[in-house]
Amino acid sequence: MLVFQLCRYAEEWAKHLADRNAMEHRNDIDLGENIFSCWLGKPQKANDEVTISGREPVDSWYKEAPEHPFGQEPINLRSGHFSQVTSPILLC
């Protein structure tokens, strides 16, 4: 799958999740995906919007680096987000 196709595929799923106000992984893919959420506290008003930059999720996923078994196949998912962020295959 070409990079632009993969980016479009990811954007399509992100929009689907936003429309449904849901947070879940796709069930029908063989690709990895990282989904980020965080607790920001109670909004001041019901319609308050919160903006998160791309830095917050990536910083969070990079914190998994100490759990990553460099040079070997991981035996658990504790560094799964980190391994996808550092993959040389994709930059969306």
C-alpha positions as CSV (number, residue, x, y, z in Angstrom):
1,M,0.0,0.0,0.0
2,L,1.4,3.4,-0.9
3,V,2.0,6.0,1.7
4,F,-0.7,8.4,0.5
5,Q,-3.2,5.5,0.3
6,L,-2.4,4.5,3.9
7,C,-2.7,8.2,5.1
8,R,-6.1,8.4,3.4
9,Y,-7.1,5.1,5.0
10,A,-6.1,6.4,8.4
11,E,-7.9,9.7,7.9
12,E,-11.1,7.9,6.8
13,W,-11.0,5.9,10.1
14,A,-10.3,9.0,12.2
15,K,-13.3,10.7,10.7
16,H,-15.5,7.6,11.3
17,L,-14.5,7.6,14.9
18,A,-15.1,11.3,15.3
19,D,-18.6,11.0,13.7
20,R,-19.4,8.2,16.2
21,N,-17.6,9.8,19.1
22,A,-15.9,6.4,19.6
23,M,-12.4,5.2,20.3
24,E,-11.6,1.7,18.8
25,H,-9.3,-0.1,16.5
26,R,-10.4,-1.4,13.1
27,N,-11.1,-5.1,13.1
28,D,-10.6,-5.8,9.5
29,I,-7.0,-4.8,8.8
30,D,-3.5,-6.3,8.9
31,L,-1.9,-3.0,9.6
32,G,-1.0,-1.5,12.9
33,E,-2.6,1.7,14.1
34,N,-2.1,4.1,17.0
35,I,-5.0,5.8,18.6
36,F,-4.5,8.4,21.2
37,S,-6.7,9.6,24.0
38,C,-6.0,11.6,27.2
39,W,-7.9,13.0,30.2
40,L,-7.9,16.8,30.1
41,G,-10.4,17.4,33.0
42,K,-13.9,18.7,33.0
43,P,-14.8,21.2,30.2
44,Q,-15.9,24.6,31.4
45,K,-18.9,24.5,29.1
46,A,-20.7,21.7,27.3
47,N,-19.5,22.9,23.9
48,D,-15.9,23.6,24.8
49,E,-13.5,22.2,22.2
50,V,-10.1,20.9,23.0
51,T,-7.2,20.9,20.5
52,I,-4.4,18.5,20.9
53,S,-1.3,18.9,18.6
54,G,0.4,15.9,17.1
55,R,3.2,16.3,19.6
56,E,1.2,15.0,22.6
57,P,0.5,11.6,21.2
58,V,3.9,11.1,19.7
59,D,5.6,12.2,23.0
60,S,3.3,9.7,24.8
61,W,4.2,6.9,22.4
62,Y,7.9,7.6,22.6
63,K,7.8,7.1,26.4
64,E,7.4,3.4,25.6
65,A,11.0,3.2,24.3
66,P,12.5,1.8,27.5
67,E,10.1,-1.2,27.1
68,H,11.2,-1.9,23.5
69,P,13.5,-4.9,23.0
70,F,15.8,-3.4,20.3
71,G,17.3,-5.9,18.0
72,Q,14.6,-8.6,18.6
73,E,10.9,-9.3,18.1
74,P,8.8,-7.8,21.0
75,I,7.2,-10.5,23.3
76,N,4.4,-8.1,24.5
77,L,2.6,-5.0,23.4
78,R,4.2,-2.6,25.9
79,S,6.1,-0.8,23.2
80,G,3.6,-1.3,20.3
81,H,2.9,2.4,19.8
82,F,6.6,3.3,20.0
83,S,7.5,0.7,17.4
84,Q,5.0,2.1,14.9
85,V,6.1,5.7,15.5
86,T,9.7,4.7,14.7
87,S,8.9,2.6,11.7
88,P,10.7,3.9,8.6
89,I,7.8,2.9,6.3
90,L,5.3,5.7,6.9
91,L,5.1,9.4,7.6
92,C,1.6,10.8,7.3
